[in-house]
Amino acid sequence: MLNHPTLEKLRALRLTGMADAFQEQLSKPLSDLDFESRLGFLIEREWCLRENRRLTRRLSQAKLQQNACIEDIDFKHPRGLVKSNILELARGQWIHQHLNLLITGPTGGGKTYLACAIAHKACLSGFTSRYYRLPRLWNELKIAKADGTYSNWLSQLAKFNILILDDWGVVPPDNEQRRDLLEILDDRYQQRSTIITSQLPISHWHEHLNDATLADAILDRLIHNSIRIELDNNCDSLRKKKKAALQNEEP
């Protein structure tokens, strides 16, 4: 008689995983298990359901530009990528230490894919992340200033464990964008991790920012506590390689 009310109460408490597992036990009794084991089974189902929901939410929130994962990274392509270093990054200790990751190299070298793969692994490990191409970031900042949500927007951005800023160095920022960038990086300094991808060598970043004072402040918050990955400028583009492979597969 208590079975139906118990299910209702579990669902009313939003213990969906436990309710589903309990219903399964009713239809297929686990007579060979003691009470503690059966209770553990219910709790395990609820925990797994909630973990999966949190993971789905983190991945959706990250808005990663590419569907990338560590396991699919091409380490055979000659571009100076060291597998042991990437696997060490995948462990996530650099995120706990609030270090930044600066990925530079030629167009088509796989910088964005690498950044997204590392962020994807971080999401699997319980960290939050968010991806932005810089042009989109500037546009969202303008909208936030116009509708009065700028401060709240910055506060939310500062909470992500990893912030990816893609296509750094394509177009020089104006004065307003430089100041916005400093605000973002200042909030994250020694508190969160930032990933930068750029075709531009780090040695040219100061000149690219085109303001000595702000450039000093911005790069101070980025470079001195960073890990660097410099992809080989002499390697063939991965995009060209994939395009050629697809063409060869065509009948």
N, C-alpha and C positions, 0 to 999 in steps of 0.2 A: 504493500500500500504506500510505502514511503518513496518508491522509486520515481514516480512522476513528479511529486512536489520537489524532490531533490534536484531533478533535472531543471525544473523551472527556476529554482533558487540559484543554481549555478549559472544559468544563462542571465538571470536578472543581475547577478554580480559581475557579469561579463567575463566569466571564467569559461570561455567557449571551448578551449582545449580540454579542460577537465570534463566538461559536459559531454563532449564527443567521445572521450575515452571511457567515461562512465557508461554511456549508452552502449558502446562496444562490449564492455564487460557484461552488461545485462543480456545482450544477445548471444555472447560467447563467453560464458563464465570461466574465469581462470582459477579453477578449483585447486590447481596444484600450487598456487601462490598463497602466502600468508597475507594478513591484513597490511602489514608494513610494506610489502612488495607491491601490492595492488595500489595502495595510496601513493607510493613512489612513482608508479606508472602514470597515474593521473596528473601528478605535479610535473613530471617530465614532459608530458604532452602540452600542458599549459605553458611551460617555460619555452619550449621549442616554438610554439605558435607565436608567442610574444617576441622572441628573438627574430623570427622570420619577418614579422611585421616591422620591427625596428630597422632591420636591414633593408627591407623594401623602401621604407621611408628615407633612409640615409642615401640610398642609390638614386631615388627620385629627386631628392633635394640637391644632390651633387650636380646634376645636369651636365654630366661628362660629355664632351663633344664626340668622343669615339667609344665604341663598345670594346674596350681594351682590357686585357688581363695579363698578369705577369707570366702565366704559363705559355702565352702565345707570342711573347717577344722573340724576335729573330736575332739570336746571338751569333749566327753564322755569317751574317752579312758584314763585310769588313768596314766598320765605321767607328772602331775604337771603343765599343761598348763591352765592359767587363762584367761577365755574368755574376761573379761572386759579389761584386759591389751592388748590383741591382737586387740580388737576393738578400743582402744585408739591409738595404733600404726597405724591402718588403717586410722585414721583421718589425719595423715601426719605431725602433728606439730613437731615431732622429726626431720623430714627432714628439715623443715624451720630452726630449731635450729642447724642443722649440727651435730647431735649426731650420734654415731655409735650403731649398734645392734649386740650383741654377743650371738649366739645361740649354746649351748653345750648340749651334751647328747649322749646316746648310739646309736650304729648302728641300723638303721631301726626305729628310734624314730620319724621320720618325720621332721628332721631339714631342709633338702633341700626344702621339700614341703612348709614348713612354710615361709622360706625365699622368695621363688618364689611367694607365695600367697601375701605376703606383698608388694613385688616389683610390682606385677601385679596390685594391688590396687593403688599403687603410679602412675603407668602409666595411669590408668583411671582418676587420679586426675590431670594429666598434667605434672608429673615429668618424667625424663628420667632415665633409669637404664641399667645395663649391668651385665650379669652373667658370671662367670668364675670358672671352677674347676682349682685349683692351678697348676696341671701338664700341662694343656692346656695354662695357663697364661705364665708359664716359657718357653714353646715351642714358643709361639708367640713373647715373648721378644727376644729370640735368633734369630728368623727370622728378626725381626725389626732391631736388631743390625747389622746383616749380610747385609741387603739391604740398610742401611743408613737412615731408617725411625724411629729410636728409639725415637728421640726428639719429632717428630710429633705424634708418637703413644702415648707417655706419655701425651702430651698436650690434645689429644682427650679423653684419659681415664679420665683425671682430670675434664672434663666437665660434666660427668654423675652425676646426682643428687644422685644416689645410685649405688654403686659397690658391687656386691656379690662375695665374695671369699669363695668358697665351698671346703670342705675336708681339712681344715686347720689342720695341725698336723699329717697327715698320714705318710709323708716322711720328715725328717729334711732337710731344705734348705741348699744349699752350700753357700759359701761366696758371690758369684756373685748374687745369688737369694736373699740373705738377703739385699744386697745393693739396688737391684731393688725394693724390697718390701718397703724399707725405702723411696726411691724416690717417689713411688706411693702414699704412705700414707702421706708423707710430703706435696705433692701437694694438698691433700684433707683435710688436717688438718684444722678444723674450717671453712672449705669452702664447703665441701660436706659430705655425709653420706656413711659409709661402713658397709656392713653386713658380718659377719664372721660366718661360721658354722664349728663345730669341735666336734669330739669325745673326744678330750683331754680337761680335766678341765682347766680353765683359770690359775689356780695356777701352772700348769706345762708348760705354754707357754714359760716362760723365759728359762727354761732348754731346751726345744725343739729347740729354736732358736740357741742355742749352741755358742753364742758369747755375752759376758756380755755387751759390749759397744753398739753394734747394737741392742741387745734385749731391752736394756733400752730405746733407742731412738724409736724403733718400737712400743713397748707397751705403751710408754708415749703418742703416737699419736692415740692409739687405745682405751685404757682402761679408762682413767680418765674421758672422756666425752662420756661414753657409757651406754646403757641400756642392761641389761643381762636377758636372758631367759635360765634357766637351767632345762632341761627335766629330769625326774626321771630315774635314772639308774636301778631301780628295776622293771620297767614296762616291759611287754611283747612287743616285736617288732611289730610295725604296719604292717610291711611287712609280718611277720608270720601270723598275724591276717587276712590280706587280702588274703594270699595264702590259708589259711584254709577255708575261706569263699567261695573262688572259687572252691576248691575241693568238698565242700559240695553241691555246685550247679550242679556239673557234674552228668549226669544221670547214 
